[in-house]
């Protein structure tokens, strides 16, 4: 972080972003049907299906 304080415009933008985050509702999505079991493959950078690994 810089030693200088943020300009008023940046402080206002941060405050507005925080207000939007607090006002946002969580997504109301149905649970996945027939998805893969175990950890999310995208999170770990590769996908394995029937013994074949595909890297993203």
GUKOL-310650 format. One record per residue: residue in one letter; x, y, z of N, C-alpha, C in turn. Coordinates in steps of 0.05 Angstrom, whole numbers, padded with zeros to 5 digits, always signed. Each point is the difference from the previous one (the first is absolute). Layout:
# residues N
AXYZXYZXYZ ...
This chain:
# residues 56
X+00017-00024+00000-00017+00024+00000+00018+00025+00000 X-00009+00020-00014+00016+00025+00000-00003+00014+00027 X+00020+00016+00006+00000+00015+00025-00019+00024-00002 X-00008+00008-00024-00018+00023-00003-00029-00010+00002 X-00017+00017+00012-00029-00007+00001-00012+00000-00028 X-00022-00015-00003-00014-00002-00025-00014+00027-00006 X-00001+00007-00025-00015+00024-00007-00030-00003+00006 X-00015+00022+00004-00028-00003+00007-00017-00016-00021 X+00007+00002-00025-00014-00015-00020+00003-00030+00004 X+00024-00009+00007+00005-00028+00005-00014-00009+00025 X+00000+00016+00020-00014-00007+00025-00030-00003-00005 X-00011+00019-00016-00029-00002-00007-00006-00025-00016 X+00017-00006-00019-00004-00024-00016+00001-00026+00017 X+00018-00001+00019+00002-00023+00018-00025-00002+00017 X-00009+00023+00010-00025+00000+00017-00024-00009-00016 X-00002+00009-00025-00023-00008-00017+00002-00030-00006 X+00023-00010-00006+00004-00029-00005-00008-00016+00024 X+00008+00008+00024-00007-00014+00024-00030+00000+00005 X-00013+00023-00006-00029+00002+00003-00014-00019-00019 X+00010-00002-00025-00012-00019-00019+00004-00029+00009 X+00023-00006+00010+00005-00028+00010-00019-00007+00023 X-00005+00019+00018-00018-00005+00023-00029-00003-00010 X-00007+00015-00020-00028+00000-00010-00006-00024-00018 X+00021-00012-00011-00004-00023-00019-00011-00024+00014 X-00019-00013-00013-00011-00025+00011+00016-00024-00012 X+00002-00021+00015+00013-00024-00012-00017-00011-00022 X+00013-00013-00019-00014-00012-00023-00017-00023+00010 X-00024-00002-00010-00019-00021+00007+00000-00021-00022 X+00022-00016-00001+00003-00020-00021-00008-00027+00011 X-00013-00017-00017-00006-00027+00008+00025-00017+00002 X+00000-00021+00015+00024-00017+00002+00005-00014-00027 X+00025-00006-00006+00007-00013-00025-00011-00028-00001 X-00011-00008-00022-00010-00027-00003+00019-00016-00018 X+00010-00022+00010+00017-00018-00016+00028+00011-00005 X+00009+00018+00017+00027+00011-00003+00022-00020+00010 X+00025+00008-00004+00022-00016+00009+00002+00000+00030 X+00010-00022+00011+00004-00003+00028+00028+00009+00007 X+00004+00008+00025+00027+00007+00009+00006+00030-00004 X+00026+00007+00003+00007+00028-00002-00006+00012-00028 X-00004+00025-00001-00005+00014-00025+00025-00001-00017 X-00002-00012-00024+00025-00003-00016+00012+00026-00010 X-00017+00020-00005+00010+00025-00010+00018+00013+00021 X-00007-00004+00025+00016+00012+00022+00028-00010+00000 X+00004-00025-00008+00027-00012+00001+00014+00001-00026 X-00012+00012-00021+00014+00005-00025+00000-00023-00020 X-00012-00023+00006-00002-00020-00020-00026-00016+00004 X-00007-00015-00019-00025-00015+00000+00006-00029-00009 X-00009-00019+00016+00005-00028-00007-00027-00014-00004 X-00002-00013-00023-00025-00014-00006+00007-00027-00014 X-00008-00022+00011+00006-00026-00011+00030-00005-00004 X+00016+00010+00019+00029-00005-00001+00015+00020-00018 X-00014+00018-00013+00014+00020-00017+00000+00027+00014 X+00024+00012+00003+00003+00026+00013+00002+00021-00021 X-00016+00021+00004+00001+00023-00018+00007+00024+00017 X+00021+00014-00009+00009+00025+00014-00013+00024-00013 X-00008+00018+00017-00012+00025-00011+00022+00020-00005 
